[in-house]
Amino acid sequence: MMKIFNPFKKKRPNIIMVFIDGAARQDALNLVPFYQDLKKISTTFSSMISYAPYSIASLNAIISGMYGNVNGVDGYYKAYNFDKKKIFTLTQYLEEEGYYNEMDFVLADAIPNEGFHKVRAFGADVAKNIDLAERHSEILNQLKNKQPFFVFFDYNKIALNLVTSVIKKYDDFSEGYFNNKEKNFVRYVGWVKESGIYLQKLLDHIKKIGLYENSIIIIFNDHGCSVGDKVGEKVYGVYLFDYTIKCSAWLIGKDFPKGMEIKNTIRSIDMMPSILEALGIQQKKGYKPIQGKSFLPFLDGNIEKRIAYSETGGLGGPTPSPNTHNVQSVRTDHWKLVHNKTNKKTELYNLDEDNEENNNLSGKGLSIETELWKELEKISEENAKINEEFSAKNQ
C-alpha cells in the first residue's frame, strides 16, 4: 500500500483544498484546455461520486467522511444538524496534529467550524465583485508563516452565475430553458473556463511564494448542473443523474504521480480518510466511524470495486422534499440504481451503453438490479446501525 509523506521521516506538508463549486460536468471540463493540462501535472480521479448533488450536504460529507444520514445533514434545510458532539472532522484531526487551519467561503457556516483557527466569509451579495485569485493569493501570503497549514478555498463564481442566469429566471419546468440546451451548455462552458483562469493564477502564485514543493494541493468539485438535460431539474439537487453527481478530484504533490488518471469509481466520502492516510493519522475511537475509505491504494494499481451511495431531496422538481432526502442511488463503474421514495419510481441504467441515462432498464429482470437493491439496503442498514449505536451511548 502506498505510504505518502511518512510523518516520521518528512516534514508535514501544507494542505491546500480548492473547491470549484458546480464545475463537475465532464463534457464541459473536456472542452477547457486548463483542465486538460491539469491532468498532466496531477493524479486525476475523474469518477468521484458525490454523496449529494448540492453543496451543503456534499461538503459536510467530505469534511466528516460519512453520509448525511449519519452526520445529520441529509436535507437542504439541515445545514445546522451536523452531529458535532459525535463526529471528529478533518480539521479537528489536523488541529491535533499541529496544523493551522483556515477557511475562506461564501458562507461562514457552510461546513462545521470546529478545528478552524480562522473562518473568513465574503458573502453572496458581494461575491460577484471579488477577485478570488487575488484574495486567495493574499491569504496564502499570510499562511506562509504558519506552516504546516490547511486552507479550504471556495471558488463560487459558477454557482453565482447559475443563481443570476438560471435559478432566478426559470423554474424546473420552463420551456424557454429546457428547449435551449445547446445555448445553455455553451454559456456554462464559459463559466468553467473562468474557473480555469482562477486556478492557473492560484497555482502560479503557490509556486511563486515557494509553497508548491511542500504542499498537497487538492482541487475538486462537489456537483455539476443541468443545462436543460432533464425536465424537472433546472440546475441541481433534484435528480441523481451523472451530470450532477459525477465529479473530479485532482491531487498535486511531489509524491503523487503526474499524468495518472483513475477512472474507477471513488466516493466523495473517501477524500477525508485519504488525507488522513497520507499523513499517517489514525482514526479516533469514541466517535462515529468514518464510512469512507482511502483511495491512495489505487495509485499503486490496487483497484477495488466501490459502491457509491448518493441521495437528494429537491427544493423543487416533480417530488420536492427539502426537509429530508427522498431520492437514493447506488452506483458502480458500470451501473446505477435510483429509487424515489415519494413516487416509488425505480430506475436502472447501464452507464457503459447509456451514459446520458435515457433507457430505464428497471423491471427487465436483470440480475444486477437485485444486486444493487441489496447494496442499497446494506448501506441503509449500516447508517441506521451507526446512529442506533451512538444514540444508545448517550442514554
KEKE-3310 file (N, C-alpha, C; in steps of 0.2 Angstrom, whole numbers, plus 5000, padded with zeros to 4 digits):
npx = (5004:5002:5012:5012:5021:5027:5025:5035:5047:5047:5044:5029:5017:5009:4992:4982:4966:4955:4940:4929:4915:4901:4907:4907:4903:4908:4908:4910:4922:4930:4932:4939:4955:4963:4960:4963:4976:4979:4978:4990:4999:4995:4987:4973:4956:4943:4930:4923:4911:4898:4891:4879:4870:4872:4879:4879:4876:4885:4898:4898:4898:4910:4919:4917:4919:4908:4891:4876:4866:4871:4880:4870:4867:4856:4847:4841:4837:4844:4857:4862:4861:4872:4881:4890:4895:4897:4905:4921:4930:4938:4946:4948:4955:4967:4970:4974:4986:4994:4992:4989:4973:4963:4948:4941:4926:4910:4900:4900:4896:4895:4901:4905:4913:4922:4939:4944:4955:4953:4940:4935:4923:4915:4903:4887:4881:4891:4900:4901:4909:4922:4939:4944:4956:4966:4962:4963:4977:4983:4979:4986:4999:4999:4998:5009:5018:5014:5016:5015:5000:4982:4971:4955:4948:4935:4929:4916:4910:4904:4892:4887:4884:4875:4864:4860:4858:4850:4843:4835:4828:4821:4809:4808:4802:4802:4800:4807:4820:4823:4822:4833:4845:4858:4863:4863:4873:4884:4886:4888:4900:4908:4909:4915:4928:4932:4934:4945:4955:4956:4961:4974:4980:4981:4989:5000:5004:5006:5017:5026:5028:5034:5028:5024:5032:5031:5018:5002:4991:4974:4962:4945:4928:4911:4898:4889:4879:4863:4860:4848:4846:4837:4820:4812:4823:4831:4844:4852:4851:4839:4838:4848:4856:4871:4876:4876:4881:4893:4909:4925:4942:4958:4974:4989:5006:5023:5025:5015:5009:5011:5001:4993:4977:4963:4950:4941:4927:4926:4922:4915:4916:4927:4938:4942:4947:4958:4966:4970:4976:4987:4994:4997:4988:4979:4962:4951:4945:4928:4920:4908:4911:4922:4915:4920:4934:4951:4958:4970:4978:4974:4983:4994:4990:4981:4967:4950:4933:4921:4906:4896:4886:4872:4861:4847:4835:4825:4823:4814:4806:4798:4795:4797:4807:4813:4816:4820:4830:4824:4827:4837:4852:4863:4879:4890:4905:4899:4885:4869:4858:4842:4831:4816:4808:4796:4788:4789:4796:4808:4824:4835:4851:4862:4878:4888:4883:4873:4876:4870:4859:4845:4838:4829:4831:4825:4815:4816:4821:4834:4849:4858:4850:4844:4855:4860:4850:4851:4864:4860:4851:4860:4868:4859:4856:4868:4870:4859:4862:4874:4869:4860:4869:4877:4867:4862:4873:4873:4862)
npy = (4994:5011:5023:5039:5054:5051:5053:5052:5054:5064:5082:5089:5091:5106:5108:5112:5115:5117:5121:5120:5126:5118:5114:5101:5094:5083:5084:5097:5100:5093:5102:5112:5119:5121:5112:5100:5102:5102:5088:5083:5087:5081:5069:5062:5059:5055:5050:5053:5051:5060:5062:5070:5080:5094:5108:5110:5097:5089:5094:5093:5080:5077:5083:5076:5063:5054:5048:5059:5054:5049:5059:5069:5079:5078:5084:5099:5109:5106:5111:5115:5104:5095:5083:5087:5084:5070:5068:5068:5080:5082:5094:5095:5084:5088:5099:5093:5088:5098:5107:5123:5130:5137:5144:5150:5156:5157:5157:5157:5147:5135:5123:5113:5123:5119:5116:5124:5138:5151:5158:5164:5174:5179:5182:5181:5192:5201:5194:5193:5204:5201:5197:5182:5175:5184:5187:5175:5172:5182:5178:5166:5171:5176:5164:5158:5159:5151:5138:5120:5122:5121:5125:5130:5134:5142:5143:5151:5156:5150:5145:5156:5163:5154:5156:5169:5169:5158:5151:5162:5165:5155:5141:5124:5118:5126:5130:5138:5137:5123:5120:5125:5119:5118:5131:5134:5126:5130:5143:5139:5132:5142:5148:5138:5139:5151:5147:5140:5149:5156:5146:5143:5155:5155:5143:5147:5157:5150:5143:5154:5159:5149:5138:5127:5115:5109:5106:5098:5099:5100:5099:5101:5097:5097:5095:5094:5102:5104:5108:5109:5096:5086:5088:5095:5098:5111:5116:5109:5096:5090:5077:5062:5060:5057:5069:5078:5072:5065:5068:5076:5075:5082:5078:5086:5085:5082:5068:5062:5054:5060:5064:5053:5045:5040:5031:5024:5021:5031:5038:5054:5054:5047:5056:5062:5051:5047:5058:5058:5045:5049:5057:5049:5048:5041:5035:5041:5034:5032:5041:5043:5032:5034:5032:5032:5027:5026:5031:5030:5018:5015:5021:5014:5004:4995:4993:4993:4988:4999:5004:5017:5028:5039:5053:5064:5077:5087:5105:5110:5104:5088:5080:5087:5088:5096:5095:5082:5069:5061:5054:5041:5033:5020:5017:5009:5006:5003:5003:5010:5012:5019:5026:5033:5038:5045:5045:5032:5027:5017:5017:5010:5010:5006:5011:5011:5009:5018:5032:5044:5041:5038:5026:5017:5002:4996:4983:4974:4962:4960:4953:4962:4972:4967:4964:4977:4983:4976:4981:4994:4992:4987:4998:5007:5000:5000:5014:5016:5007:5013:5025:5021:5014:5025:5033:5025:5026:5038:5038)
npz = (5000:4996:5004:5008:5011:5024:5041:5050:5044:5036:5034:5039:5026:5019:5017:5004:4999:4986:4981:4968:4965:4958:4945:4939:4927:4915:4901:4899:4906:4898:4887:4891:4890:4901:4911:4905:4904:4917:4921:4917:4927:4938:4949:4943:4948:4940:4942:4954:4965:4971:4987:4988:4976:4979:4987:5002:5009:5002:5005:5019:5020:5015:5024:5035:5031:5030:5027:5025:5032:5043:5048:5050:5041:5030:5021:5012:5021:5033:5037:5049:5057:5059:5067:5079:5092:5091:5080:5073:5064:5049:5050:5064:5066:5060:5067:5079:5075:5074:5064:5057:5053:5041:5033:5018:5013:5004:5013:5030:5038:5031:5032:5046:5059:5068:5073:5064:5064:5059:5051:5036:5028:5013:5008:4999:4993:4989:4982:4968:4965:4969:4967:4966:4964:4967:4981:4987:4985:4992:5005:5006:5006:5019:5026:5024:5034:5044:5044:5047:5037:5034:5022:5016:5001:4993:4977:4970:4959:4948:4953:4957:4945:4940:4949:4946:4932:4929:4940:4946:4935:4929:4931:4937:4926:4915:4898:4890:4895:4895:4881:4875:4876:4870:4869:4883:4887:4881:4887:4900:4899:4897:4909:4916:4910:4915:4928:4927:4923:4935:4943:4937:4940:4954:4956:4950:4959:4970:4967:4965:4978:4985:4990:4983:4982:4995:4998:4998:4986:4983:4971:4968:4964:4969:4964:4948:4936:4928:4911:4905:4903:4909:4910:4924:4932:4934:4938:4949:4962:4962:4954:4952:4942:4932:4927:4937:4949:4946:4949:4950:4956:4958:4962:4968:4971:4977:4979:4973:4958:4942:4928:4929:4927:4936:4933:4939:4950:4964:4980:4987:5000:5003:5002:5014:5023:5015:5015:5028:5029:5020:5029:5039:5050:5062:5064:5077:5092:5099:5093:5079:5066:5052:5036:5024:5013:5011:4995:4991:4989:4976:4968:4967:4959:4965:4963:4968:4967:4971:4979:4976:4985:4984:4988:4988:4990:4982:4981:4973:4958:4952:4963:4976:4991:5003:5017:5020:5012:4998:4987:4982:4977:4971:4964:4953:4943:4931:4932:4938:4951:4955:4966:4970:4984:4986:4974:4972:4961:4952:4944:4933:4926:4912:4912:4903:4891:4890:4893:4895:4902:4898:4895:4904:4913:4923:4930:4920:4923:4925:4933:4940:4945:4956:4964:4966:4973:4985:4989:4991:5002:5011:5014:5019:5031:5037:5040:5049:5059:5064:5069:5079:5088:5093:5098:5108:5117:5122:5131)
capx = (5000:5006:5013:5014:5023:5028:5026:5041:5053:5047:5041:5022:5015:5003:4986:4978:4960:4952:4933:4926:4908:4897:4910:4909:4902:4914:4908:4912:4929:4934:4932:4943:4962:4967:4958:4967:4983:4979:4979:4997:5003:4992:4984:4966:4951:4938:4924:4922:4903:4896:4885:4873:4871:4871:4885:4879:4876:4891:4904:4898:4900:4918:4923:4916:4920:4902:4885:4872:4861:4875:4882:4865:4865:4853:4842:4843:4836:4848:4864:4864:4860:4878:4881:4896:4897:4899:4909:4928:4930:4945:4950:4949:4961:4973:4972:4978:4992:4998:4991:4985:4968:4959:4943:4938:4920:4905:4896:4904:4893:4893:4903:4907:4919:4927:4945:4947:4958:4951:4935:4933:4917:4914:4896:4885:4879:4897:4904:4902:4914:4928:4944:4946:4963:4969:4960:4966:4984:4985:4978:4992:5005:4999:4998:5016:5022:5010:5016:5010:4993:4977:4967:4950:4946:4929:4928:4909:4908:4899:4886:4884:4881:4869:4859:4858:4856:4846:4838:4831:4824:4817:4808:4811:4799:4802:4801:4812:4826:4824:4822:4839:4851:4865:4865:4864:4879:4890:4887:4891:4907:4912:4910:4920:4934:4934:4937:4952:4959:4957:4966:4980:4983:4982:4994:5006:5006:5009:5024:5030:5030:5038:5024:5022:5035:5030:5011:4997:4985:4968:4957:4939:4921:4906:4892:4888:4872:4859:4860:4842:4846:4831:4815:4811:4829:4835:4851:4855:4848:4833:4839:4854:4860:4878:4878:4877:4884:4899:4914:4933:4947:4965:4979:4995:5011:5029:5025:5009:5010:5009:4998:4989:4970:4960:4943:4936:4923:4928:4916:4917:4917:4934:4943:4945:4952:4964:4971:4972:4981:4993:4998:4998:4984:4974:4955:4950:4939:4924:4916:4905:4916:4922:4912:4924:4939:4956:4959:4978:4980:4973:4989:4999:4987:4977:4960:4944:4926:4917:4899:4895:4879:4870:4854:4845:4828:4825:4819:4808:4806:4792:4794:4801:4807:4819:4817:4824:4831:4819:4829:4843:4855:4869:4882:4896:4909:4895:4878:4867:4851:4840:4824:4812:4803:4790:4783:4790:4799:4814:4827:4842:4855:4869:4881:4893:4879:4868:4879:4865:4854:4839:4835:4827:4831:4822:4809:4818:4823:4842:4851:4861:4845:4843:4862:4861:4845:4855:4869:4856:4848:4865:4871:4854:4856:4874:4868:4854:4866:4879:4865:4857:4874:4879:4861:4862:4879:4871:4856)
capy = (5000:5017:5027:5046:5059:5047:5059:5051:5055:5070:5087:5088:5096:5110:5105:5117:5112:5122:5119:5123:5124:5117:5113:5094:5091:5080:5086:5104:5100:5091:5107:5118:5117:5121:5106:5095:5102:5100:5081:5082:5088:5079:5062:5064:5055:5058:5047:5053:5051:5065:5060:5074:5085:5101:5109:5109:5090:5086:5096:5090:5073:5077:5085:5071:5056:5050:5050:5063:5050:5048:5066:5074:5084:5074:5088:5106:5113:5103:5113:5116:5097:5092:5080:5090:5080:5063:5067:5072:5082:5083:5100:5093:5079:5091:5103:5089:5086:5104:5112:5129:5129:5142:5143:5156:5153:5162:5157:5155:5141:5130:5117:5114:5127:5115:5114:5130:5144:5157:5157:5170:5174:5185:5184:5180:5198:5205:5189:5194:5209:5199:5194:5177:5173:5189:5186:5168:5173:5186:5173:5161:5175:5176:5157:5155:5160:5147:5131:5117:5124:5118:5130:5127:5139:5142:5147:5151:5160:5146:5144:5163:5164:5150:5159:5175:5167:5152:5150:5167:5167:5150:5136:5117:5116:5132:5128:5143:5135:5116:5120:5129:5116:5119:5138:5134:5122:5135:5148:5135:5130:5149:5149:5133:5142:5156:5144:5138:5155:5157:5141:5145:5161:5152:5138:5151:5161:5145:5142:5160:5160:5143:5133:5121:5108:5106:5106:5094:5103:5096:5103:5096:5099:5093:5093:5098:5105:5103:5113:5108:5089:5083:5092:5095:5100:5117:5116:5103:5094:5086:5070:5059:5058:5058:5076:5082:5068:5063:5074:5075:5077:5082:5079:5088:5084:5079:5061:5059:5053:5065:5062:5047:5046:5035:5032:5019:5024:5033:5042:5060:5052:5044:5061:5063:5046:5048:5064:5055:5040:5052:5060:5044:5049:5036:5037:5041:5030:5036:5045:5040:5029:5036:5027:5032:5023:5029:5029:5030:5011:5015:5024:5008:4999:4991:4995:4989:4990:5003:5006:5024:5030:5046:5054:5071:5079:5094:5111:5110:5097:5084:5077:5091:5086:5099:5093:5076:5066:5056:5050:5037:5029:5016:5017:5006:5008:5002:5003:5014:5010:5025:5025:5039:5036:5048:5042:5024:5025:5014:5017:5006:5012:5003:5018:5010:5009:5024:5037:5050:5039:5039:5020:5014:4995:4993:4979:4970:4955:4959:4951:4967:4976:4963:4965:4984:4983:4973:4986:5000:4990:4986:5004:5010:4997:5002:5020:5015:5004:5018:5030:5017:5013:5031:5035:5021:5028:5044:5037)
capz = (5000:4996:5010:5006:5016:5030:5046:5054:5040:5032:5037:5037:5020:5019:5013:5000:4996:4982:4980:4962:4966:4952:4939:4938:4921:4911:4894:4899:4908:4892:4882:4893:4890:4908:4914:4901:4906:4924:4921:4916:4932:4944:4948:4942:4949:4936:4943:4961:4965:4976:4991:4986:4971:4981:4991:5009:5011:4999:5009:5026:5019:5013:5030:5040:5029:5031:5023:5028:5036:5049:5051:5051:5036:5025:5018:5011:5027:5039:5037:5056:5060:5059:5074:5081:5098:5090:5074:5073:5057:5046:5053:5071:5066:5058:5073:5084:5073:5074:5058:5057:5049:5039:5028:5015:5010:5003:5019:5036:5042:5026:5035:5053:5060:5073:5071:5061:5068:5057:5046:5033:5023:5008:5007:4992:4990:4986:4979:4961:4964:4972:4963:4971:4963:4971:4988:4990:4984:4998:5011:5006:5008:5026:5029:5023:5040:5049:5041:5042:5037:5030:5020:5012:4997:4989:4971:4969:4953:4943:4957:4957:4938:4940:4953:4942:4925:4929:4946:4947:4929:4927:4936:4935:4920:4910:4891:4887:4897:4893:4874:4873:4880:4867:4871:4890:4888:4879:4892:4906:4897:4898:4917:4918:4908:4920:4934:4925:4924:4943:4946:4934:4944:4960:4956:4948:4965:4975:4965:4966:4985:4987:4993:4978:4984:5002:4999:4994:4983:4981:4968:4967:4963:4973:4960:4942:4935:4922:4906:4902:4901:4911:4913:4931:4936:4930:4940:4953:4968:4961:4952:4954:4935:4932:4926:4944:4954:4944:4950:4949:4960:4956:4968:4966:4976:4974:4979:4969:4951:4937:4922:4930:4928:4939:4930:4943:4955:4971:4983:4990:5007:5003:5002:5021:5025:5010:5018:5035:5027:5018:5034:5044:5056:5064:5066:5084:5094:5103:5088:5074:5062:5045:5032:5018:5013:5007:4988:4989:4986:4968:4964:4966:4955:4969:4961:4970:4965:4976:4978:4978:4988:4984:4989:4987:4991:4979:4983:4968:4954:4952:4970:4981:4998:5006:5024:5021:5006:4996:4981:4983:4972:4972:4958:4952:4937:4925:4933:4943:4953:4958:4969:4973:4989:4986:4969:4971:4954:4952:4938:4932:4920:4910:4911:4898:4884:4890:4898:4897:4907:4895:4894:4911:4912:4929:4929:4914:4925:4925:4940:4943:4949:4963:4967:4968:4978:4991:4991:4994:5008:5016:5016:5024:5037:5041:5043:5054:5065:5067:5073:5085:5092:5096:5102:5115:5121:5126:5135)
cpx = (5004:5006:5016:5015:5023:5030:5032:5048:5053:5043:5034:5020:5010:4998:4982:4972:4956:4945:4930:4919:4904:4900:4912:4907:4908:4914:4910:4920:4933:4936:4937:4950:4965:4966:4961:4974:4984:4980:4986:5001:5000:4990:4976:4961:4945:4931:4923:4914:4902:4891:4879:4875:4870:4876:4884:4880:4882:4897:4904:4900:4908:4922:4923:4918:4914:4896:4881:4867:4864:4877:4876:4862:4862:4847:4844:4842:4839:4855:4866:4863:4866:4879:4888:4899:4899:4903:4916:4929:4938:4949:4952:4955:4968:4975:4976:4985:4997:4997:4987:4979:4964:4954:4941:4932:4915:4900:4900:4902:4891:4895:4905:4913:4924:4933:4948:4949:4955:4946:4933:4927:4916:4907:4893:4883:4885:4901:4906:4907:4921:4932:4946:4953:4967:4968:4964:4974:4986:4984:4984:4999:5005:5000:5006:5020:5019:5011:5018:5003:4989:4973:4962:4947:4940:4929:4920:4906:4903:4893:4883:4881:4875:4863:4856:4855:4851:4840:4833:4826:4819:4814:4810:4807:4798:4804:4807:4819:4828:4825:4828:4845:4858:4867:4867:4871:4885:4891:4890:4898:4911:4913:4915:4927:4936:4937:4944:4957:4961:4962:4973:4984:4985:4988:5001:5009:5009:5016:5029:5032:5033:5034:5022:5025:5034:5022:5007:4992:4980:4963:4951:4933:4916:4899:4893:4882:4869:4860:4853:4842:4840:4826:4813:4817:4832:4842:4854:4850:4842:4833:4846:4857:4867:4880:4879:4881:4891:4904:4921:4936:4954:4970:4986:5000:5017:5029:5019:5011:5008:5006:4994:4982:4967:4952:4938:4933:4926:4922:4919:4919:4924:4939:4946:4949:4958:4969:4974:4978:4988:4997:4999:4994:4979:4967:4954:4944:4934:4919:4913:4911:4916:4920:4916:4930:4945:4957:4966:4980:4979:4979:4994:4996:4982:4970:4955:4938:4923:4910:4898:4887:4878:4863:4853:4837:4828:4821:4813:4808:4799:4790:4798:4801:4813:4821:4821:4825:4826:4821:4836:4846:4861:4872:4889:4900:4904:4888:4876:4859:4848:4833:4822:4807:4796:4785:4784:4793:4806:4817:4834:4845:4861:4873:4886:4889:4875:4871:4875:4859:4847:4835:4834:4826:4827:4816:4810:4820:4831:4844:4854:4856:4844:4850:4862:4856:4848:4860:4865:4854:4854:4868:4866:4854:4862:4873:4864:4858:4871:4875:4862:4863:4876:4873:4861:4867:4877:4865:4859)
cpy = (5006:5021:5034:5050:5056:5053:5058:5053:5062:5076:5087:5093:5100:5107:5111:5114:5117:5119:5123:5121:5124:5115:5105:5091:5089:5083:5093:5104:5098:5096:5113:5116:5117:5115:5100:5095:5100:5092:5079:5083:5085:5072:5064:5058:5058:5054:5047:5055:5055:5061:5063:5079:5092:5102:5108:5102:5087:5088:5094:5083:5072:5078:5080:5064:5051:5053:5055:5060:5049:5055:5071:5078:5080:5078:5095:5110:5110:5105:5114:5109:5093:5089:5081:5086:5073:5062:5071:5073:5082:5088:5098:5088:5083:5096:5100:5088:5093:5109:5118:5129:5135:5140:5150:5154:5158:5163:5154:5148:5135:5123:5118:5118:5124:5114:5120:5135:5150:5155:5164:5169:5180:5187:5184:5187:5202:5200:5190:5200:5207:5196:5188:5175:5178:5188:5180:5169:5177:5182:5168:5165:5175:5169:5155:5155:5156:5140:5126:5120:5120:5124:5127:5134:5138:5146:5146:5154:5157:5146:5151:5165:5160:5153:5165:5174:5162:5152:5155:5169:5161:5145:5129:5114:5121:5129:5132:5141:5128:5115:5123:5126:5117:5126:5138:5131:5127:5140:5145:5134:5137:5150:5144:5136:5147:5153:5142:5144:5157:5152:5141:5150:5159:5148:5142:5155:5156:5143:5148:5161:5154:5138:5127:5114:5105:5107:5100:5098:5098:5100:5098:5100:5095:5091:5097:5102:5103:5109:5113:5100:5085:5088:5090:5096:5105:5117:5110:5101:5090:5079:5068:5057:5060:5066:5081:5078:5065:5068:5072:5078:5077:5083:5080:5088:5081:5071:5058:5059:5059:5062:5055:5049:5040:5036:5028:5023:5025:5037:5049:5059:5049:5049:5062:5057:5045:5053:5061:5050:5043:5055:5055:5045:5044:5038:5036:5037:5034:5040:5041:5038:5032:5031:5027:5028:5026:5026:5029:5023:5011:5017:5019:5002:4994:4994:4990:4992:4993:5004:5013:5026:5037:5047:5062:5071:5086:5099:5112:5103:5094:5081:5081:5088:5089:5098:5087:5073:5061:5052:5047:5034:5025:5016:5013:5009:5008:5003:5008:5012:5017:5023:5031:5036:5039:5045:5035:5022:5023:5015:5013:5008:5008:5009:5017:5011:5015:5029:5043:5048:5040:5032:5016:5006:4992:4989:4974:4963:4954:4958:4957:4972:4973:4965:4972:4986:4981:4978:4992:4998:4990:4993:5008:5007:4999:5009:5020:5012:5009:5023:5027:5016:5019:5035:5032:5023:5034:5044:5035)
cpz = (5000:5002:5008:5012:5023:5036:5050:5051:5037:5035:5034:5031:5022:5015:5010:4997:4992:4979:4974:4962:4959:4945:4937:4931:4917:4904:4894:4901:4902:4887:4884:4894:4896:4911:4911:4903:4913:4925:4921:4922:4939:4943:4948:4944:4946:4936:4951:4961:4972:4981:4990:4981:4973:4986:4999:5011:5008:5003:5016:5026:5018:5020:5035:5038:5029:5028:5028:5033:5043:5052:5052:5046:5030:5022:5017:5017:5033:5039:5044:5060:5061:5066:5077:5087:5096:5084:5075:5066:5055:5049:5060:5071:5065:5064:5078:5082:5072:5068:5060:5052:5047:5033:5025:5011:5009:5009:5025:5039:5037:5028:5042:5054:5065:5070:5067:5066:5066:5051:5043:5029:5019:5006:5000:4989:4987:4982:4972:4960:4966:4967:4967:4970:4968:4979:4991:4989:4990:5005:5011:5008:5016:5029:5028:5029:5046:5047:5047:5043:5033:5028:5015:5008:4993:4983:4969:4963:4949:4947:4957:4950:4937:4943:4949:4935:4924:4934:4947:4941:4927:4933:4933:4929:4915:4903:4888:4889:4894:4885:4871:4876:4877:4869:4879:4891:4886:4884:4898:4905:4898:4905:4919:4916:4913:4926:4933:4925:4931:4945:4943:4938:4951:4961:4954:4955:4970:4974:4967:4973:4989:4991:4989:4980:4990:5003:4995:4992:4980:4978:4967:4966:4967:4969:4953:4942:4928:4918:4902:4900:4903:4913:4920:4935:4932:4932:4943:4959:4968:4959:4954:4947:4936:4931:4932:4949:4953:4944:4949:4955:4957:4962:4965:4972:4974:4975:4976:4961:4947:4931:4923:4931:4930:4937:4934:4948:4962:4974:4986:4997:5008:5003:5009:5023:5021:5013:5024:5034:5025:5023:5040:5050:5056:5066:5074:5086:5098:5099:5083:5069:5055:5041:5025:5018:5009:5000:4986:4986:4978:4965:4963:4962:4959:4969:4964:4968:4971:4974:4981:4980:4987:4986:4988:4989:4988:4982:4979:4964:4955:4959:4975:4988:5002:5013:5025:5014:5004:4990:4983:4977:4974:4965:4958:4946:4931:4926:4938:4944:4956:4960:4972:4978:4989:4980:4968:4964:4955:4945:4938:4925:4919:4908:4905:4891:4884:4895:4899:4901:4904:4895:4901:4910:4918:4927:4923:4916:4925:4933:4943:4947:4956:4967:4970:4973:4985:4994:4994:5001:5014:5018:5021:5031:5041:5044:5049:5060:5068:5072:5079:5090:5096:5100:5108:5119:5125:5131:5142)
residu = (MET:MET:LYS:ILE:PHE:ASN:PRO:PHE:LYS:LYS:LYS:ARG:PRO:ASN:ILE:ILE:MET:VAL:PHE:ILE:ASP:GLY:ALA:ALA:ARG:GLN:ASP:ALA:LEU:ASN:LEU:VAL:PRO:PHE:TYR:GLN:ASP:LEU:LYS:LYS:ILE:SER:THR:THR:PHE:SER:SER:MET:ILE:SER:TYR:ALA:PRO:TYR:SER:ILE:ALA:SER:LEU:ASN:ALA:ILE:ILE:SER:GLY:MET:TYR:GLY:ASN:VAL:ASN:GLY:VAL:ASP:GLY:TYR:TYR:LYS:ALA:TYR:ASN:PHE:ASP:LYS:LYS:LYS:ILE:PHE:THR:LEU:THR:GLN:TYR:LEU:GLU:GLU:GLU:GLY:TYR:TYR:ASN:GLU:MET:ASP:PHE:VAL:LEU:ALA:ASP:ALA:ILE:PRO:ASN:GLU:GLY:PHE:HIS:LYS:VAL:ARG:ALA:PHE:GLY:ALA:ASP:VAL:ALA:LYS:ASN:ILE:ASP:LEU:ALA:GLU:ARG:HIS:SER:GLU:ILE:LEU:ASN:GLN:LEU:LYS:ASN:LYS:GLN:PRO:PHE:PHE:VAL:PHE:PHE:ASP:TYR:ASN:LYS:ILE:ALA:LEU:ASN:LEU:VAL:THR:SER:VAL:ILE:LYS:LYS:TYR:ASP:ASP:PHE:SER:GLU:GLY:TYR:PHE:ASN:ASN:LYS:GLU:LYS:ASN:PHE:VAL:ARG:TYR:VAL:GLY:TRP:VAL:LYS:GLU:SER:GLY:ILE:TYR:LEU:GLN:LYS:LEU:LEU:ASP:HIS:ILE:LYS:LYS:ILE:GLY:LEU:TYR:GLU:ASN:SER:ILE:ILE:ILE:ILE:PHE:ASN:ASP:HIS:GLY:CYS:SER:VAL:GLY:ASP:LYS:VAL:GLY:GLU:LYS:VAL:TYR:GLY:VAL:TYR:LEU:PHE:ASP:TYR:THR:ILE:LYS:CYS:SER:ALA:TRP:LEU:ILE:GLY:LYS:ASP:PHE:PRO:LYS:GLY:MET:GLU:ILE:LYS:ASN:THR:ILE:ARG:SER:ILE:ASP:MET:MET:PRO:SER:ILE:LEU:GLU:ALA:LEU:GLY:ILE:GLN:GLN:LYS:LYS:GLY:TYR:LYS:PRO:ILE:GLN:GLY:LYS:SER:PHE:LEU:PRO:PHE:LEU:ASP:GLY:ASN:ILE:GLU:LYS:ARG:ILE:ALA:TYR:SER:GLU:THR:GLY:GLY:LEU:GLY:GLY:PRO:THR:PRO:SER:PRO:ASN:THR:HIS:ASN:VAL:GLN:SER:VAL:ARG:THR:ASP:HIS:TRP:LYS:LEU:VAL:HIS:ASN:LYS:THR:ASN:LYS:LYS:THR:GLU:LEU:TYR:ASN:LEU:ASP:GLU:ASP:ASN:GLU:GLU:ASN:ASN:ASN:LEU:SER:GLY:LYS:GLY:LEU:SER:ILE:GLU:THR:GLU:LEU:TRP:LYS:GLU:LEU:GLU:LYS:ILE:SER:GLU:GLU:ASN:ALA:LYS:ILE:ASN:GLU:GLU:PHE:SER:ALA:LYS:ASN:GLN)
# end
